[in-house]
Amino acid sequence: MRRTAAFAADAAVQTESNPYMYKAIPGKEREVFIPIWILTLRALSKVLDQQKTITTEDREEMEDILNKANALLEGQYVGLPKRMGVRRSSVTEGDK
């Protein structure tokens, strides 16, 4: 489907109507995939720290991502759907 106004409208409706766009999907995502990603990121962080090749900004970004992943595991939202107060900007000229 090309990027048309109808496609953009359909995508917005699907995003708002699907709560799993902002929460971890129960089952394999919550039980397997997110924990594996967390362990992988922690291990990578340790390796980079031992090699002294990680910057402060990268460390802060990793910690922020880990906090979001942990929030997903606890059943919290990451990002906010429109109905919770966040609105998307209008479609840009390049997307029409």
N, C-alpha and C positions, 0 to 999 in steps of 0.2 A: 504494500500500500504506500503510495507516495505521501509526502508530507503536505497534506491538505488541511484546511480548517476542520473538516469532518474528522480526520484522523486525530488532530490535536484535541478536539472536543471529546472523542471517544476515549483517548488516553487519560484525560482528566477525570472522566466519569469512572473509569476502571480503577484509577489510583484512589479516588475518594471512597469507592464502594468496597475496596479490598483492604481490610485492616492489616493483612500480612505484608503489605508493602513497607510498613514501618515497624513491624514486630517480627521476631523469629518464628518461623513455621514450626509448629509442634512436630515431634518425631525426629527424623534423621537430621534435620538442620540443627535443632536445639540440642539433641543428644550426641551427635557425632561431629558434624561439620564445624560448628562454632568452637567447640572445645579443641579440635585439631588446629584450627587457625590460631587460637589463643596460644596453645603450646608452641606452635611453630614461630609465632612472633616473639614469644618470650625467649626461645632458644636462639633465634637470630639476634635479638637484642643482647644476649649474653656474649655471643661470639663477637659481635661488633664492639662491645664494651671491652672484652679482653684484648682485642686487636687495637683498641683505642682509635677506631676509625669512625665512630658515630659522633655526630655533632649534637649540640644541645637542642637545636631546633628539631632534628630527627628524633631524638629521645622524647621530646615533648609530644611530637606527633604520634609516636608509637604508644605513649601512655594514654593519649586521648582516644586512640583507636581501641586500645585494650579496655578502657573504661566503657566505651560504647558497646563492645562485644559482651562485656560482663553485664551491662544493663539489659541487652537482648536476652541473655541467659536467665535473668531474673524476671523476664516477662514485661519489661518496660519498653516504651517507644524509643526509637532513634529517629530523629527528624520529626516533623509534625505535619500531619495531613491538614488540608485546607480547613476542614471543619473544626480544627483545634486552634485556628487563629493565624495560620501562615497562608499568605496568598502568593501565587506565582506572578511573575512579571508578564506583561503582555507579549504576544508572539512577535519576534523580531522580523524585520524585512527578509532576512536570509532564510527563514524557516517557512515562508509562505509558498 
